[in-house]
Amino acid sequence: MSSKGRLFIVGTPIGHLEDITLRALKILKEVEAIACEDTRQTIKLLNAYGLKKRLISYFHPKENQKLPEILALLNQGKDVALVSDAGMPGISDPGFPLIREAINQQIEVIPVPGPSAVIAALAASGLPTHRFVFLGFPPVKKGSLKNFLSELREEKGTMVFFLPARRLKDFLPLAAEVLGERRAVVARELTKVHEEFIRGNLAELPGQLKEEQLRGECTILIEGKPK
């Protein structure tokens, strides 16, 4: 039996706090410490369920500065949970360097599945789900974004992106220009009070968006190359 602790990769709610799993709550209660992206966000979750834990701020781009502290706990036989602000850690969120180094040091890494904006948006989008590709946050600069989208012209699966809502007015018209006539969905405020799915084609969607919809984070889905 290993004398080292275990690293739990714990999925947390993407909006609605009741989406936390019973197993996740049990793990968060039992571990020695929680490595989290933003302590202010994680404390809200812990307070909602009456949990008090040592929190270690673990955020990009300063992840490597916290690695020694977290790995020391694990090597001392202490269990640690890794969480992000929302969803599964490591998926366009901090976590990969810690997970990789824990594996390199033969520390057991255990996923505790939970909510995912990618899967939630895909399941309710109405676009094909048998094949999809997650592309995270696309480039910001127009030239880089155009090249990025150009490389996706032949992609047959539904494409899923994360995007700050304020960038929709720039992203959608350029996607329409590069990819052509495609069905698309903007998923906003998933699992929250004002959750909504805005559906249409790439050329139409910008005209459907209201000013108040250009806030927060969105999940964008674009259908793959039509047969």
C-alpha positions in Angstrom: 0.0 0.0 0.0 1.3 3.4 -1.0 2.4 5.8 1.7 1.6 8.7 -0.5 -1.6 10.7 -0.5 -4.1 10.8 -3.4 -5.0 13.6 -5.7 -8.7 13.9 -6.3 -9.8 15.8 -9.5 -13.2 17.0 -8.3 -15.9 18.4 -10.6 -17.9 21.3 -9.2 -21.1 23.0 -10.3 -20.9 25.3 -13.4 -23.7 27.5 -11.9 -26.3 25.8 -9.9 -24.8 24.8 -6.5 -27.2 21.8 -6.2 -25.4 20.1 -9.1 -22.6 19.0 -6.7 -22.5 15.2 -6.3 -22.7 13.4 -3.0 -19.3 11.8 -3.7 -17.7 15.2 -4.4 -19.0 16.6 -1.0 -17.7 13.5 0.8 -14.2 14.0 -0.8 -14.1 17.7 -0.1 -15.0 17.0 3.5 -12.3 14.3 4.0 -9.2 15.7 2.2 -6.4 17.6 3.9 -6.5 20.6 1.6 -8.2 21.8 -1.6 -6.2 23.3 -4.4 -8.5 25.8 -6.1 -8.5 28.3 -9.0 -10.0 31.2 -7.0 -10.5 30.9 -3.3 -13.3 33.4 -3.4 -15.3 31.1 -5.7 -14.5 27.9 -3.8 -15.4 29.3 -0.4 -18.9 30.1 -1.7 -19.4 26.4 -2.5 -17.9 25.2 0.8 -20.0 27.7 2.8 -23.2 26.5 1.1 -22.5 23.0 2.5 -21.0 24.0 5.8 -17.4 22.8 5.0 -14.2 24.3 6.3 -11.0 23.4 4.6 -7.5 24.6 4.0 -7.5 26.3 0.6 -4.4 26.6 -1.6 -4.7 29.1 -4.4 -3.7 27.4 -7.6 -4.3 29.5 -10.7 -2.8 30.2 -14.2 -0.2 31.4 -14.9 1.4 30.9 -11.4 0.6 27.2 -11.2 4.2 26.1 -11.0 4.8 28.3 -8.0 2.3 26.2 -6.0 3.3 22.8 -7.2 6.0 22.2 -4.4 3.5 23.0 -1.6 0.8 20.7 -3.0 3.2 17.9 -3.9 4.7 18.0 -0.5 1.4 17.3 1.1 0.7 14.4 -1.2 4.2 12.9 -0.6 3.5 13.2 3.1 0.5 10.9 2.7 -2.1 13.7 2.7 -5.0 13.6 0.3 -5.7 16.7 -1.7 -8.6 17.7 -3.9 -8.2 19.8 -7.0 -11.1 22.0 -8.1 -11.6 24.8 -10.6 -14.1 27.7 -10.4 -16.6 25.6 -12.4 -16.7 22.1 -14.0 -13.9 19.6 -14.3 -10.4 20.8 -13.4 -7.8 20.6 -16.2 -10.4 21.2 -19.0 -9.5 24.7 -20.1 -8.8 25.4 -16.4 -5.7 25.1 -14.2 -4.7 21.6 -13.3 -2.7 20.0 -16.0 0.8 20.7 -14.6 -0.2 19.3 -11.2 -1.9 16.2 -12.6 1.1 15.5 -14.8 3.6 15.9 -12.0 1.6 13.8 -9.6 1.5 11.0 -12.2 5.3 11.4 -12.7 5.8 11.0 -8.9 3.6 7.9 -8.8 0.9 9.6 -6.9 -2.6 8.2 -7.4 -4.9 10.5 -9.4 -8.6 9.9 -9.0 -11.3 11.7 -11.0 -14.5 12.5 -9.3 -16.8 13.3 -12.2 -19.1 16.3 -12.1 -20.8 19.0 -14.2 -19.3 19.9 -17.6 -20.3 22.9 -19.7 -19.1 21.1 -22.8 -21.4 18.1 -22.3 -24.3 20.1 -20.9 -24.3 22.4 -23.9 -23.8 19.7 -26.4 -26.6 17.5 -25.1 -29.2 20.3 -25.3 -27.9 22.0 -28.5 -29.8 20.0 -31.1 -26.6 19.6 -33.1 -25.1 16.1 -33.8 -23.5 14.5 -30.8 -22.0 11.3 -32.1 -18.8 13.1 -33.0 -17.5 16.4 -31.5 -14.3 18.2 -30.9 -13.6 20.6 -28.0 -11.5 23.5 -28.9 -11.4 25.6 -25.7 -10.8 29.4 -26.0 -10.1 30.5 -29.6 -7.4 33.1 -30.4 -8.2 36.7 -29.7 -6.4 38.5 -32.6 -8.4 38.5 -35.8 -5.6 37.1 -38.0 -4.8 34.3 -35.6 -8.5 33.5 -35.2 -9.0 33.4 -39.0 -6.2 30.9 -39.4 -7.5 28.9 -36.5 -11.0 28.7 -38.0 -9.6 27.9 -41.5 -7.9 24.8 -40.2 -11.4 23.6 -39.1 -13.1 23.8 -42.4 -13.0 20.0 -43.0 -13.9 19.1 -39.4 -17.0 16.8 -39.6 -17.8 16.8 -35.9 -19.7 19.4 -33.9 -17.2 22.0 -32.8 -17.4 23.3 -29.2 -15.7 26.5 -28.0 -15.5 28.6 -24.8 -15.9 32.3 -25.4 -16.4 35.5 -23.3 -19.8 36.7 -24.4 -18.4 40.2 -25.3 -16.5 38.5 -28.2 -19.5 37.0 -29.8 -20.1 40.0 -32.2 -16.6 39.5 -33.6 -16.3 35.7 -33.5 -19.6 34.8 -35.1 -19.3 36.9 -38.3 -15.8 35.7 -38.9 -16.8 32.1 -38.3 -19.6 32.6 -40.9 -17.1 34.1 -43.4 -14.5 31.3 -43.0 -16.8 28.2 -42.4 -19.8 29.2 -44.5 -23.4 28.3 -43.9 -23.5 26.3 -40.6 -26.0 25.8 -37.8 -24.7 27.2 -34.5 -25.8 27.5 -30.9 -24.8 30.0 -28.2 -25.3 28.4 -24.7 -25.4 31.1 -22.0 -25.6 31.0 -18.2 -25.8 27.2 -18.2 -27.6 25.8 -15.1 -28.2 29.4 -13.8 -31.5 31.3 -13.5 -31.1 33.0 -16.9 -29.9 29.9 -18.8 -30.7 30.2 -22.5 -29.9 28.6 -25.9 -29.8 30.9 -28.9 -30.0 28.8 -32.1 -29.6 29.8 -35.7 -27.0 29.9 -38.4 -23.7 31.7 -38.1 -24.8 34.6 -40.3 -28.1 35.1 -38.4 -26.9 34.8 -34.8 -25.2 38.2 -34.3 -28.5 39.9 -35.2 -30.4 37.9 -32.6 -28.2 38.9 -29.7 -29.2 41.6 -27.3 -26.8 43.8 -25.4 -27.5 42.1 -22.1 -26.6 38.8 -23.7 -23.0 40.0 -24.3 -21.9 39.4 -20.7 -20.3 36.5 -18.9 -19.0 33.3 -20.5 -20.6 31.3 -23.2 -20.3 27.9 -24.8 -20.4 28.1 -28.6 -21.3 25.1 -30.8 -20.9 25.0 -34.6 -22.0 22.1 -36.7 -19.3 20.2 -38.6 -18.8 20.2 -42.3 -22.1 19.1 -43.9 -22.0 15.9 -46.0 
